[in-house]
Amino acid sequence: MLYTVGRSPYHIDFKAMLSLISDIDDVLLIQNGVLLGINNNRDLVELLNTGAGIYVLKEDLDARGMFEQISDRVKVIDYAGFVSLTVKHQQNFAW
């Protein structure tokens, strides 16, 4: 499943989301969800421990001036990469 996170991790039920994610899933951070990808974020560490692929949308990073703050363990993708993730996963869950 593809999980898209469009809200700040402080405005979602992060623990509930974390309980659903497995190593066959992918998580895409968009809009204010990019805050979850900040380097040394404890929530990011928990998310990485799920084994899921973690991605962040470059355009949303650029819009927030956060490109340099994102962990190197998060893969930066563009809109074409976003489309590829939606093709890969038949189901999507937005947070």
Beta strands, then each sheet from edge to edge (+ up, - down):
strand 1: 2-5
strand 2: 26-29
strand 3: 53-57
strand 4: 75-77
strand 5: 92-94
sheet 1: 4+ 3+ 2+ 1+ 5+
end
